[in-house]
Structures are given as C-alpha cells and as structure tokens.
Amino acid sequence: MGILMLVAMAAPSAHARLLTYYDFEDGNLTSDAPGLQTTTISFTSSSYPGGTLGVSGTIATPEGTALNSVTPSTIMALDARGNTTGGSGDYCFMLGGLTTTNLTNVTLSFAIKSQGNGGQFSTLNLLYSTTGIAGTYTNFATDAALKTHVAYTTDSFNVSALTLGAVDGIAGSNLFFEFCFSGSGNNANGNDTFIDNIQVNAVAVPEPSTYIGGLFGVLGLCWFQRRWLVRSLHFRRA
C-alpha cells in the first residue's frame, strides 16, 4: 500500500515557477530577486501601431503597493505619464527577454492604479514577440478600463491560453512583452498610471516518464481498492 501511494504521488502536478519579477524598490529597470531569469525594461524600440514610445521610465515614490508582490515592497512603482514631448501620446515599454524552454502556462500579472483629473491613460494594450527585440509584436489582451482603477488592482493574464501556446517553449531569451498605454489627454503631473510588482510565471512541462509513473500509480491504487472491496463483501456475506 505504501509503495503504491508513493508511486501515485509521482503523478504530474503543476507548480508555477517565478521567471522574472519587478518591484522597482531598487530604483532601476532590471528585474529583482527572487525571479529565476534576469530581464530588463526598455524604452528604446516599439512596433506598436501608431504608438509613440516613452523614452525613459519614471520610478515614483511613494506610489508602490504590496498587491501582487513576492517580497514586501510598498514604496516605489513605475509611473506612466504620457510621452515626454508634451501633449497626448502613447507610452510603451518592453520587458524581456525570457526563455520558456520546456515551460507552459505562461502568466503575466501586475498591480495597476490610475489617478488624475481625467487626463490619465484609459487603455492598456499587452503584446508579445517571440523573435527578439526587433520582432513584430502581437496584441494578446487589452484593459480598456484603466480610469476605473482608482486604487491598485491586479491584472493577470494566462498568455499561453490567449496566444494558443505561442509563448511556450521559446529558446534564446527571445520572448518579450510590450505594455502600451494610450488615451491620455495630457502628461501633466497628477495624471498618472502606476504599475508595480510585475510577475511572469510558468509551469514546467512534465517528462513522459512522470506521466507513466503517475498512470501506474493510479492503476495500482484502483487494483488495491478493488481487492479490498471484494474482501469486504466476502466477509459480510459470511
């Protein structure tokens, strides 16, 4: 019985692992521990249609939150405030590059808050590229209700499901995400969209031997239960 239970415990189980993480507490745009992969946020290139790229990232204090955090951090957050040329405009940044070899169920999540007098961004488009920085980006999700996030809320997206697995199994640190904010009336101080505690998680693809071991374990338990049931019925009849 004990052996059968141990074999059954070898059945595949999905445990998400943290690939990369940003809480901005160190004041820079490089990923933070305990993420497994080092990535960076960049403002140097964009293929978002019609987008005007923000040329730098403003890290604001004390606008952070503990929501969606891995480590306690509530001081700093990334501030999206329109483009830096004045007036209205989109604000885009890239996050990458990630490797998802032998990984699936890639999930992107973050805490987000919008504040201002109506001139802040209204829409966030999320895009991905699997061909590196110069690759073409494809939209996979949209949050068109940024102005309703007057307090921090969590946005979470199963990117694997939304892209039909296009972000799974990417080698060579070639998976990039792009965040593009739009709909800003102006970029004046006070019309801000804050984003914090960005996480990318994924699940390891189980080896075939793991599935086989799990199957044998289940079959063994079923056989044991069948024998136990037969014996129980036999004793009752006696």
Secondary structure as GFF3:
##gff-version 3
##sequence-region A 1 238
A	DSSP	alpha_helix	2	8	.	.	.	ID=ss1
A	DSSP	beta_strand	16	22	.	.	.	ID=ss2
A	DSSP	beta_strand	40	42	.	.	.	ID=ss3
A	DSSP	beta_strand	58	60	.	.	.	ID=ss4
A	DSSP	beta_strand	77	80	.	.	.	ID=ss5
A	DSSP	beta_strand	91	98	.	.	.	ID=ss6
A	DSSP	beta_strand	103	115	.	.	.	ID=ss7
A	DSSP	beta_strand	123	129	.	.	.	ID=ss8
A	DSSP	beta_strand	138	143	.	.	.	ID=ss9
A	DSSP	three_ten_helix	146	148	.	.	.	ID=ss10
A	DSSP	beta_strand	153	158	.	.	.	ID=ss11
A	DSSP	alpha_helix	159	162	.	.	.	ID=ss12
A	DSSP	beta_strand	175	182	.	.	.	ID=ss13
A	DSSP	beta_strand	192	204	.	.	.	ID=ss14
A	DSSP	alpha_helix	208	237	.	.	.	ID=ss15
###
